[in-house]
């Protein structure tokens, strides 16, 4: 009774009681959203709390646009074309485009939303449906690839996986071809396989070595790669091999690879490339990249260097705070090559295996000076762990940028990320690193940034690096990631409202006793000067929250900026509930009023949840 009394007296809305044992939601057939008129929540054992559920209605600013671009309550195709040009900034929009948009709404006729005068005009409700519909996305993926794809591979950020065969954590999860297939279907273009001898030393398995992970056969992984490599994109797939094999098993790998991929396997004419080929020239081709097996060179490496990271270190979850990046300091892990023994490795390689390697990897002697040296006669791949990159970037950021103009830099997670968490990818991208390798099963904010970046360029898995990362000045000066730059553009983001949770979630998912209390977090991920996080007010007890709040983001490097949107449900006593997220590359956001679909924690798009947002660049 005390609990009930508190609900009665403290509730922001009056309680109504019903003795009926009715369903959770009552319907009103006269409502255009007939499944959303009234909703009841059970309180204690004998009472119910009833709420009137709002219907999605056009915000005042949308009504204002409709009145400005309509006549007598009707928006013709010509009116809509003007709206597309002047508000949506679609300068090339034609009358045919506007008519096609109207025609796409014909299916709504049975709801009396589309005006029936020859089917040529929109009323306010249909105009609102158009703006809040799938036909009006923030990024136009239908445009496909728009960037120049004829430059060398080193001129692109490439969608890259780390330990692509793992289904879960780095120590004890199963190895399988399933996560490889899932990665390729999402558009990942770099697949990493750790190859080891089987227990009988006569076959090859894929597993995370010296752990409890269960192996999968290499041939199974290769066949799955061939079958699914180009389902999401025609651009080349790179297979990076962590090689722990003897020459006789390398010969077996060469036979497997050659027989599996046949003519689609890219084999260079010479051992060393002077310049990487372009993605365009390598369409529907498979590329092999590898480096020396550690087993051949262990004698040249101090024991403590071989041991690398302690595996019992703890990594803070990127869910602990909005927008905070992890900064743990750990010793360098042992994923990368030692400095010695590269020549010995090249001599001991099986010749048929050596011929398959198109992208050579390894660290030369001489420490970081030699690692970052640019050879005009050949190109190569260098790998650094995330904390190695952070350390080198402190005083050699421009050297890294200069190296990545011709060569490929791969960045991988530190060894203490045993839960398969990820790091801030911007540390790699702002230094020109092409292969920022991620655990694709490590769901969280860092992976959402990765998903967002590779929505660019039609989702093909290759994103052209900004010109400032590719060009050198008259004195060979390059972009300095640590420099303070002037503001280049300002992005205005107005969050109007959201809807769809009522249909995609159980009605008690967020709160047992009332409708949800939603708020939206809005922020920028990018170079340090651009990083900022903001939030809207919380709208209480409403499945269709209307915020109507505007945020401004001043951007110094908009080419690398990612807009982050997250919806949460406020919970006074526990951690706020998750209500959806998306990350959008700022360089590809379409101006104007857009329907922004939200995704779950794993990056899968909800069926109905979305935000109505106005984007404007000034």
C-alpha positions as CSV (number, residue, x, y, z in Angstrom):
1,X,0.0,0.0,0.0
2,X,2.9,2.4,0.7
3,X,4.3,1.6,-2.8
4,X,0.8,2.2,-4.4
5,X,0.4,5.5,-2.4
6,X,3.7,6.8,-3.7
7,X,2.8,5.9,-7.3
8,X,-0.5,7.8,-6.8
9,X,1.0,10.9,-5.3
10,X,4.2,11.2,-7.2
11,X,3.1,10.2,-10.7
12,X,3.5,13.0,-13.2
13,X,0.2,11.9,-14.8
14,X,-3.0,11.1,-13.0
15,X,-3.7,7.4,-12.4
16,X,-6.9,5.8,-13.7
17,X,-8.0,2.5,-12.3
18,X,-9.7,-0.3,-14.2
19,X,-11.0,-3.5,-12.6
20,X,-11.1,-5.1,-16.1
21,X,-8.7,-8.0,-16.9
22,X,-8.2,-6.5,-20.3
23,X,-5.2,-6.8,-22.6
24,X,-2.3,-4.6,-22.0
25,X,-3.3,-2.2,-24.8
26,X,-6.7,-1.1,-25.9
27,X,-7.4,0.0,-29.5
28,X,-9.3,2.8,-30.9
29,X,-10.5,1.9,-34.5
30,X,-11.0,5.6,-35.3
31,X,-7.3,6.4,-34.8
32,X,-4.9,6.2,-37.8
33,X,-2.6,4.3,-35.5
34,X,-5.3,2.0,-34.2
35,X,-3.0,-0.1,-32.1
36,X,-1.8,2.9,-30.1
37,X,-4.6,4.7,-28.3
38,X,-4.6,3.5,-24.7
39,X,-2.3,1.4,-22.7
40,X,-2.5,0.0,-19.2
41,X,0.2,-1.1,-16.8
42,X,-0.5,-3.4,-13.9
43,X,0.2,-1.8,-10.5
44,X,0.4,-4.2,-7.5
45,X,-2.2,-6.9,-7.9
46,X,-5.6,-5.2,-8.3
47,X,-5.0,-1.9,-10.0
48,X,-4.0,-0.8,-13.5
49,X,-2.3,2.4,-14.6
50,X,-3.7,3.7,-17.9
51,X,-2.0,6.1,-20.3
52,X,-3.3,7.7,-23.4
53,X,-0.9,6.9,-26.2
54,X,0.1,9.7,-28.6
55,X,-0.2,9.4,-32.3
56,X,2.8,10.5,-34.4
57,X,2.0,14.0,-35.7
58,X,4.0,16.5,-37.8
59,X,6.0,18.9,-35.6
60,X,5.3,22.6,-36.0
61,X,8.4,23.2,-38.1
62,X,7.3,20.5,-40.5
63,X,3.8,22.0,-40.7
64,X,5.5,25.3,-41.5
65,X,7.4,23.8,-44.4
66,X,4.3,22.2,-45.7
67,X,2.4,25.5,-45.6
68,X,5.2,27.3,-47.4
69,X,5.4,24.7,-50.2
70,X,1.8,23.9,-50.7
71,X,-1.4,25.5,-51.9
72,X,-4.8,25.1,-50.4
73,X,-3.5,22.2,-48.2
74,X,-2.1,20.3,-51.1
75,X,1.5,19.8,-52.2
76,X,1.9,19.1,-55.9
77,X,4.9,17.5,-57.6
78,X,6.2,21.0,-58.5
79,X,5.8,22.1,-54.9
80,X,7.7,19.0,-53.7
81,X,10.5,19.6,-56.2
82,X,11.0,23.1,-54.8
83,X,11.1,21.7,-51.3
84,X,13.7,19.2,-52.4
85,X,15.9,21.8,-54.0
86,X,15.5,24.6,-51.3
87,X,15.2,22.7,-48.0
88,X,16.7,19.3,-48.8
89,X,19.5,20.8,-50.8
90,X,19.0,18.3,-53.6
91,X,20.0,20.9,-56.3
92,X,19.6,18.4,-59.2
93,X,16.1,17.3,-58.1
94,X,13.7,17.1,-61.1
95,X,9.9,17.1,-61.5
96,X,10.2,13.4,-62.3
97,X,12.0,12.8,-59.0
98,X,9.3,14.6,-57.1
99,X,6.6,12.6,-58.9
100,X,8.4,9.4,-58.2
101,X,8.4,10.2,-54.5
102,X,4.7,10.9,-54.6
103,X,4.0,7.7,-56.5
104,X,6.0,5.7,-53.9
105,X,3.3,6.7,-51.4
106,X,0.4,5.2,-53.4
107,X,0.4,2.2,-51.0
108,X,-0.9,4.6,-48.3
109,X,-4.1,5.3,-50.1
110,X,-6.0,2.8,-48.2
111,X,-5.3,4.8,-45.0
112,X,-6.8,7.9,-46.6
113,X,-3.5,9.6,-46.3
114,X,-2.7,10.3,-50.0
115,X,-5.0,12.9,-51.5
116,X,-7.0,11.3,-54.3
117,X,-7.1,14.1,-56.8
118,X,-5.5,12.2,-59.6
119,X,-3.0,10.9,-57.1
120,X,-0.8,13.9,-57.9
121,X,-0.7,15.8,-54.6
122,X,0.3,15.3,-50.9
123,X,-1.6,16.4,-47.9
124,X,0.1,17.3,-44.7
125,X,-0.1,13.8,-43.2
126,X,1.3,12.1,-46.4
127,X,4.1,14.7,-46.6
128,X,5.0,13.9,-43.0
129,X,4.9,10.2,-43.8
130,X,7.2,10.8,-46.7
131,X,9.7,12.7,-44.6
132,X,9.6,10.0,-41.9
133,X,9.7,7.1,-44.3
134,X,12.4,4.8,-45.6
135,X,12.4,6.7,-48.9
136,X,14.1,9.7,-47.2
137,X,17.4,8.4,-45.6
138,X,20.2,10.5,-44.2
139,X,22.7,8.7,-46.5
140,X,21.8,7.7,-50.0
141,X,23.3,4.2,-50.3
142,X,21.5,3.7,-53.6
143,X,24.0,6.0,-55.2
144,X,26.6,3.3,-54.8
145,X,30.3,3.9,-55.2
146,X,31.0,7.6,-55.9
147,X,34.7,7.9,-55.1
148,X,37.7,7.4,-57.4
149,X,38.6,3.8,-57.1
150,X,41.7,3.9,-59.5
151,X,44.3,5.0,-56.9
152,X,46.7,2.6,-55.2
153,X,45.3,0.5,-52.3
154,X,47.3,2.6,-49.9
155,X,45.0,5.6,-50.7
156,X,42.0,3.9,-49.0
157,X,40.7,3.0,-45.6
158,X,39.8,-0.7,-45.8
159,X,37.2,-2.5,-43.8
160,X,39.4,-4.8,-41.7
161,X,38.7,-7.7,-39.4
162,X,41.0,-9.1,-36.6
163,X,41.1,-12.8,-35.8
164,X,38.1,-13.1,-38.2
165,X,37.4,-16.8,-37.4
166,X,36.6,-16.3,-33.7
167,X,33.0,-16.5,-32.5
168,X,33.6,-14.9,-29.1
169,X,36.4,-14.1,-26.7
170,X,40.1,-14.5,-27.6
171,X,40.9,-17.3,-25.2
172,X,38.2,-20.0,-25.2
173,X,35.6,-19.4,-27.9
174,X,35.0,-21.6,-31.0
175,X,36.8,-21.0,-34.3
176,X,34.4,-21.2,-37.3
177,X,33.8,-20.0,-40.8
178,X,30.5,-18.4,-39.7
179,X,31.9,-15.1,-38.4
180,X,34.0,-14.9,-41.6
181,X,30.8,-15.2,-43.7
182,X,29.0,-12.7,-41.5
183,X,31.9,-10.2,-41.9
184,X,32.0,-10.6,-45.7
185,X,28.2,-10.1,-45.9
186,X,28.6,-6.8,-44.0
187,X,31.2,-5.7,-46.4
188,X,34.5,-6.4,-44.5
189,X,37.3,-6.6,-47.1
190,X,40.3,-7.9,-45.0
191,X,40.0,-11.3,-43.3
192,X,42.6,-12.5,-40.9
193,X,43.4,-16.2,-40.5
194,X,45.9,-17.7,-38.0
195,X,47.2,-20.9,-39.6
196,X,48.8,-23.7,-37.5
197,X,49.8,-27.3,-38.0
198,X,47.2,-29.8,-36.8
199,X,47.9,-32.2,-34.0
200,X,49.4,-34.7,-36.4
201,X,51.6,-32.0,-38.1
202,X,50.2,-33.1,-41.5
203,X,47.4,-30.7,-42.0
204,X,46.5,-27.0,-41.4
205,X,44.0,-25.6,-38.9
206,X,42.8,-22.1,-38.1
207,X,42.9,-21.1,-34.5
208,X,44.1,-18.6,-32.0
209,X,47.4,-20.2,-31.0
210,X,48.3,-21.2,-27.5
211,X,44.8,-20.7,-26.2
212,X,41.8,-22.9,-25.6
213,X,40.0,-21.9,-28.8
214,X,38.7,-24.9,-30.8
215,X,40.2,-25.1,-34.4
216,X,38.5,-25.0,-37.8
217,X,40.0,-26.5,-40.9
218,X,41.7,-24.0,-43.2
219,X,40.1,-25.4,-46.3
220,X,36.6,-24.8,-44.9
221,X,37.5,-21.1,-44.3
222,X,38.9,-20.7,-47.8
223,X,35.8,-22.2,-49.4
224,X,33.5,-19.9,-47.4
225,X,35.6,-16.9,-48.4
226,X,35.3,-17.8,-52.1
227,X,31.6,-18.3,-51.8
228,X,30.8,-15.1,-49.9
229,X,33.7,-12.7,-50.8
230,X,31.7,-10.6,-53.3
231,X,28.1,-10.8,-52.0
232,X,28.3,-7.3,-50.5
233,X,31.0,-5.7,-52.7
234,X,32.9,-6.4,-55.9
235,X,36.1,-4.9,-54.5
236,X,39.1,-7.1,-53.6
237,X,39.3,-9.2,-50.5
238,X,42.6,-9.4,-48.7
239,X,43.4,-12.5,-46.7
240,X,46.1,-11.8,-44.1
241,X,47.8,-15.0,-42.9
242,X,49.4,-15.3,-39.5
243,X,51.7,-18.0,-40.5
244,X,53.0,-20.6,-38.0
245,X,53.9,-23.3,-40.6
246,X,56.9,-25.2,-41.8
247,X,57.8,-25.1,-45.5
248,X,56.2,-28.4,-46.3
249,X,52.8,-27.2,-44.8
250,X,53.2,-23.9,-46.6
251,X,53.3,-25.8,-49.8
252,X,50.1,-27.5,-48.8
253,X,48.6,-24.0,-48.2
254,X,49.7,-22.9,-51.6
255,X,48.0,-25.8,-53.2
256,X,44.8,-25.2,-51.2
257,X,44.7,-21.5,-52.0
258,X,45.5,-22.1,-55.7
259,X,42.9,-24.8,-56.2
260,X,40.2,-22.9,-54.2
261,X,40.5,-19.5,-55.8
262,X,41.9,-20.3,-59.2
263,X,41.8,-17.4,-61.6
264,X,40.4,-14.9,-59.1
265,X,43.7,-15.1,-57.0
266,X,45.9,-12.1,-57.6
267,X,49.6,-13.2,-58.0
268,X,52.0,-10.3,-58.7
269,X,54.6,-10.6,-61.5
270,X,57.5,-9.8,-59.1
271,X,58.3,-10.5,-55.5
272,X,58.0,-6.8,-54.5
273,X,55.6,-4.3,-55.8
274,X,56.8,-0.8,-56.6
275,X,53.2,0.5,-56.1
276,X,50.0,-1.2,-55.0
277,X,47.4,-1.8,-57.6
278,X,44.0,0.0,-57.4
279,X,40.8,-1.5,-56.0
280,X,39.2,-1.0,-59.4
281,X,41.9,-3.1,-61.2
282,X,41.5,-5.8,-58.5
283,X,37.7,-6.1,-58.6
284,X,36.6,-9.7,-57.7
285,X,40.1,-10.7,-56.9
286,X,41.6,-12.3,-53.8
287,X,44.9,-11.0,-52.4
288,X,47.2,-12.8,-50.0
289,X,49.3,-10.9,-47.4
290,X,51.5,-12.6,-44.8
291,X,54.7,-12.2,-42.7
292,X,57.4,-14.4,-41.2
293,X,56.4,-17.2,-38.8
294,X,57.6,-16.4,-35.3
295,X,58.6,-20.0,-34.8
296,X,61.6,-19.5,-37.2
297,X,62.9,-16.5,-35.4
298,X,62.3,-17.1,-31.7
299,X,66.0,-17.4,-31.0
300,X,66.5,-13.8,-32.2
301,X,64.0,-12.4,-29.8
302,X,64.4,-11.9,-26.0
303,X,62.1,-14.1,-24.0
304,X,60.3,-11.2,-22.4
305,X,59.6,-9.7,-25.8
306,X,58.0,-13.0,-26.9
307,X,55.8,-13.1,-23.9
308,X,54.3,-9.7,-24.6
309,X,51.1,-8.6,-22.9
310,X,49.9,-10.3,-19.7
311,X,46.7,-12.0,-20.5
312,X,45.1,-11.3,-17.1
313,X,44.9,-7.5,-17.7
314,X,41.6,-5.9,-17.6
315,X,40.1,-3.7,-20.3
316,X,37.5,-1.2,-19.3
317,X,34.2,-1.5,-21.2
318,X,33.4,1.2,-23.7
319,X,29.9,1.2,-22.3
320,X,31.0,2.7,-19.0
321,X,30.7,6.3,-20.1
322,X,29.4,8.1,-23.1
323,X,32.2,8.9,-25.5
324,X,35.1,8.1,-23.3
325,X,38.0,6.3,-25.0
326,X,40.1,3.7,-23.3
327,X,43.6,4.8,-22.3
328,X,45.0,1.8,-20.4
329,X,48.8,1.4,-20.7
330,X,50.0,-2.1,-21.4
331,X,53.2,-3.6,-22.6
332,X,53.5,-4.3,-26.3
333,X,51.9,-7.6,-27.2
334,X,53.5,-10.2,-29.3
335,X,51.4,-10.3,-32.4
336,X,53.9,-8.6,-34.5
337,X,57.1,-9.8,-36.2
338,X,60.5,-9.6,-34.4
339,X,63.1,-7.5,-36.2
340,X,65.5,-10.3,-36.9
341,X,65.3,-13.3,-39.3
342,X,63.3,-11.8,-42.1
343,X,65.9,-12.8,-44.7
344,X,66.1,-16.3,-43.3
345,X,62.3,-16.5,-43.5
346,X,62.3,-15.5,-47.2
347,X,64.9,-18.1,-48.0
348,X,63.0,-20.9,-46.2
349,X,59.6,-20.2,-47.7
350,X,58.2,-22.8,-50.0
351,X,58.6,-21.2,-53.5
352,X,55.0,-21.9,-54.6
353,X,53.8,-20.3,-51.3
354,X,56.1,-17.2,-51.8
355,X,54.6,-16.6,-55.3
356,X,51.2,-16.1,-53.8
357,X,52.1,-13.3,-51.5
358,X,51.0,-10.0,-53.0
359,X,51.3,-7.7,-50.0
360,X,54.5,-8.4,-48.0
361,X,54.5,-7.7,-44.3
362,X,57.3,-7.5,-41.7
363,X,59.4,-5.2,-39.6
364,X,62.9,-4.4,-40.9
365,X,65.9,-4.1,-38.6
366,X,66.7,-0.8,-37.0
367,X,63.7,-0.1,-34.9
368,X,61.0,2.4,-35.7
369,X,63.3,4.6,-37.8
370,X,63.5,1.7,-40.3
371,X,59.9,0.7,-39.9
372,X,58.6,4.0,-41.0
373,X,61.2,4.5,-43.8
374,X,59.6,5.0,-47.2
375,X,61.4,3.0,-50.0
376,X,60.7,4.5,-53.4
377,X,61.4,1.1,-55.0
378,X,58.9,-1.1,-53.1
379,X,55.8,-1.0,-50.9
380,X,55.0,-3.1,-47.9
381,X,52.7,-3.6,-45.0
382,X,53.6,-2.8,-41.4
383,X,51.6,-3.9,-38.3
384,X,51.4,-2.0,-35.0
385,X,49.3,-2.7,-31.9
386,X,47.0,0.1,-30.8
387,X,49.3,1.1,-28.0
388,X,52.4,0.9,-30.1
389,X,50.7,3.3,-32.5
390,X,49.7,5.7,-29.7
391,X,53.2,5.7,-28.4
392,X,54.9,6.3,-31.8
393,X,52.2,9.0,-32.7
394,X,53.2,11.1,-29.7
395,X,56.3,12.5,-31.4
396,X,56.3,10.9,-34.9
397,X,52.8,11.5,-36.1
398,X,53.9,13.1,-39.4
399,X,56.3,10.2,-40.1
400,X,53.3,7.8,-39.8
401,X,51.3,9.9,-42.2
402,X,54.1,10.0,-44.7
403,X,54.6,6.3,-44.5
404,X,50.9,5.5,-45.1
405,X,50.9,7.6,-48.3
406,X,52.6,4.7,-50.1
407,X,52.7,1.8,-47.7
408,X,49.9,0.0,-45.8
409,X,49.7,0.3,-42.0
410,X,47.7,-2.3,-40.1
411,X,46.6,-1.5,-36.5
412,X,45.4,-4.4,-34.3
413,X,43.9,-4.6,-30.8
414,X,46.3,-5.1,-27.8
415,X,46.5,-8.6,-26.3
416,X,44.7,-7.8,-23.1
417,X,41.4,-7.4,-25.0
418,X,40.6,-11.0,-24.2
419,X,36.8,-10.3,-24.3
420,X,37.2,-9.2,-28.0
421,X,36.6,-5.5,-27.2
422,X,37.9,-2.8,-29.5
423,X,39.6,0.5,-29.4
424,X,39.1,4.0,-30.8
425,X,39.6,3.6,-34.6
426,X,40.2,7.3,-35.1
427,X,43.7,7.0,-33.7
428,X,44.5,4.9,-36.8
429,X,42.5,6.8,-39.4
430,X,43.8,10.2,-38.5
431,X,47.3,8.9,-39.1
432,X,46.4,7.4,-42.5
433,X,46.3,3.7,-41.3
434,X,44.5,1.8,-44.0
435,X,43.8,-1.4,-42.0
436,X,42.3,-0.6,-38.6
437,X,41.7,-4.2,-37.6
438,X,38.6,-4.8,-35.4
439,X,37.1,-7.8,-33.6
440,X,33.8,-7.9,-35.5
441,X,32.1,-9.8,-32.7
442,X,33.2,-7.2,-30.1
443,X,29.9,-5.2,-30.1
444,X,30.0,-1.7,-28.5
445,X,30.6,1.9,-29.3
446,X,34.0,1.4,-31.0
447,X,32.6,-1.1,-33.4
448,X,29.6,1.2,-34.1
449,X,32.1,3.8,-35.3
450,X,33.6,1.2,-37.6
451,X,30.2,0.4,-39.0
452,X,29.5,4.1,-39.5
453,X,32.7,4.9,-41.3
454,X,32.1,2.1,-43.8
455,X,28.6,3.3,-44.7
456,X,30.6,5.7,-46.9
457,X,31.1,5.1,-50.6
458,X,28.1,2.9,-51.1
459,X,29.2,0.5,-48.3
460,X,31.8,-1.1,-50.7
461,X,34.4,-1.6,-47.9
462,X,36.9,0.9,-49.4
463,X,36.8,4.6,-48.4
464,X,39.1,7.1,-50.1
465,X,41.4,8.8,-47.7
466,X,41.0,12.6,-47.5
467,X,43.4,14.5,-49.8
468,X,45.2,16.1,-46.8
469,X,46.4,12.6,-45.8
470,X,47.8,11.9,-49.3
471,X,49.5,15.1,-50.3
472,X,52.9,16.6,-49.4
473,X,53.8,20.2,-49.4
474,X,56.8,21.8,-51.3
475,X,59.1,21.0,-48.4
476,X,57.7,17.5,-48.0
477,X,55.5,18.5,-45.1
478,X,52.4,16.4,-44.5
479,X,49.3,16.6,-42.3
480,X,50.1,16.8,-38.6
481,X,47.4,15.0,-36.6
482,X,48.4,16.9,-33.5
483,X,48.1,20.4,-35.0
484,X,45.3,22.7,-34.0
485,X,43.3,23.7,-37.1
486,X,40.6,26.3,-37.7
487,X,37.0,25.4,-37.9
488,X,36.2,24.3,-41.4
489,X,32.4,23.8,-41.2
490,X,29.5,23.7,-38.7
491,X,27.0,21.0,-38.6
492,X,23.6,21.8,-37.1
493,X,21.5,18.8,-36.0
494,X,17.9,19.3,-34.9
495,X,16.4,16.2,-33.3
496,X,12.6,16.5,-33.9
497,X,11.2,13.3,-32.6
498,X,11.4,9.5,-32.7
499,X,9.0,6.6,-33.1
500,X,8.9,2.8,-33.6
501,X,9.8,1.5,-30.2
502,X,6.2,0.5,-29.5
503,X,6.3,-1.9,-32.4
504,X,9.8,-3.3,-32.0
505,X,9.9,-3.8,-28.2
506,X,7.7,-5.5,-25.6
507,X,5.5,-2.9,-23.9
508,X,7.2,-3.6,-20.5
509,X,10.7,-3.8,-21.9
510,X,11.7,-0.4,-20.7
511,X,9.5,0.1,-17.6
512,X,7.1,-2.3,-15.9
513,X,4.7,0.5,-14.7
514,X,4.7,3.2,-17.4
515,X,5.6,4.0,-21.0
516,X,9.4,4.8,-21.5
517,X,11.2,8.1,-20.7
518,X,13.5,8.6,-23.8
519,X,16.4,10.9,-24.4
520,X,18.9,11.1,-27.2
521,X,22.6,11.5,-27.0
522,X,24.2,13.4,-29.9
523,X,27.9,13.6,-30.5
524,X,30.9,13.7,-32.8
525,X,33.8,11.2,-33.0
526,X,36.8,12.5,-35.0
527,X,40.1,14.2,-34.4
528,X,40.5,15.3,-30.7
529,X,39.5,18.9,-31.3
530,X,36.1,17.8,-32.8
531,X,35.1,15.2,-30.2
532,X,32.0,16.3,-28.2
533,X,28.9,14.7,-26.7
534,X,25.6,16.3,-25.9
535,X,22.1,15.2,-25.0
536,X,18.4,16.2,-25.3
537,X,16.0,16.5,-22.4
538,X,14.1,13.4,-21.2
539,X,10.5,13.0,-22.4
540,X,8.6,11.1,-19.8
541,X,6.0,8.4,-20.4
542,X,5.8,8.6,-24.2
543,X,6.4,6.0,-26.9
544,X,6.7,8.8,-29.5
545,X,9.0,11.4,-27.8
546,X,9.2,14.9,-29.3
547,X,12.3,16.8,-28.4
548,X,12.7,19.5,-31.0
549,X,16.2,20.4,-29.9
550,X,19.1,21.7,-32.0
551,X,22.8,21.1,-31.5
552,X,25.8,22.7,-33.3
553,X,29.1,21.0,-33.9
554,X,32.1,23.0,-35.1
555,X,34.3,20.7,-37.1
556,X,38.0,21.3,-37.9
557,X,38.3,18.0,-39.9
558,X,34.8,17.1,-41.1
559,X,36.3,14.6,-43.5
560,X,37.0,12.2,-40.6
561,X,34.0,13.2,-38.4
562,X,31.3,10.7,-37.5
563,X,28.0,11.7,-36.1
564,X,26.9,9.5,-33.2
565,X,23.2,9.2,-32.2
566,X,22.0,7.0,-29.3
567,X,18.6,6.8,-27.7
568,X,18.3,5.7,-24.1
569,X,15.5,5.3,-21.6
570,X,16.0,7.0,-18.3
571,X,15.9,4.8,-15.3
572,X,16.1,6.4,-11.9
573,X,17.2,3.3,-10.0
574,X,19.2,1.3,-12.5
575,X,21.4,1.8,-15.6
576,X,19.6,3.5,-18.4
577,X,18.1,1.2,-21.0
578,X,19.4,1.1,-24.5
579,X,16.9,2.2,-27.2
580,X,19.0,2.2,-30.4
581,X,22.0,3.8,-32.1
582,X,23.5,4.8,-35.4
583,X,26.7,6.4,-36.6
584,X,26.8,8.5,-39.8
585,X,29.9,9.7,-41.7
586,X,29.5,13.5,-41.7
587,X,30.9,13.8,-45.2
588,X,28.0,11.7,-46.6
589,X,25.1,13.2,-44.6
590,X,22.4,14.7,-46.9
591,X,21.2,18.1,-45.8
592,X,17.6,18.7,-44.9
593,X,15.0,16.7,-42.9
594,X,15.8,13.0,-42.9
595,X,14.4,9.8,-41.3
596,X,17.4,8.2,-39.5
597,X,16.9,4.5,-38.8
598,X,18.4,3.1,-35.6
599,X,20.2,-0.1,-35.0
600,X,20.6,-2.5,-32.1
601,X,23.8,-3.2,-30.1
602,X,25.0,-5.6,-32.8
603,X,24.4,-3.1,-35.6
604,X,21.3,-4.7,-37.0
605,X,18.6,-2.2,-38.1
606,X,15.4,-2.2,-36.2
607,X,12.2,-2.7,-38.3
608,X,10.5,0.5,-37.2
609,X,12.7,2.6,-34.8
610,X,13.9,5.9,-36.2
611,X,14.5,9.5,-35.6
612,X,13.3,12.5,-37.5
613,X,16.3,14.9,-37.8
614,X,17.1,18.1,-39.6
615,X,20.7,18.4,-40.8
616,X,22.2,21.7,-42.0
617,X,25.8,22.7,-42.9
618,X,26.8,26.3,-42.4
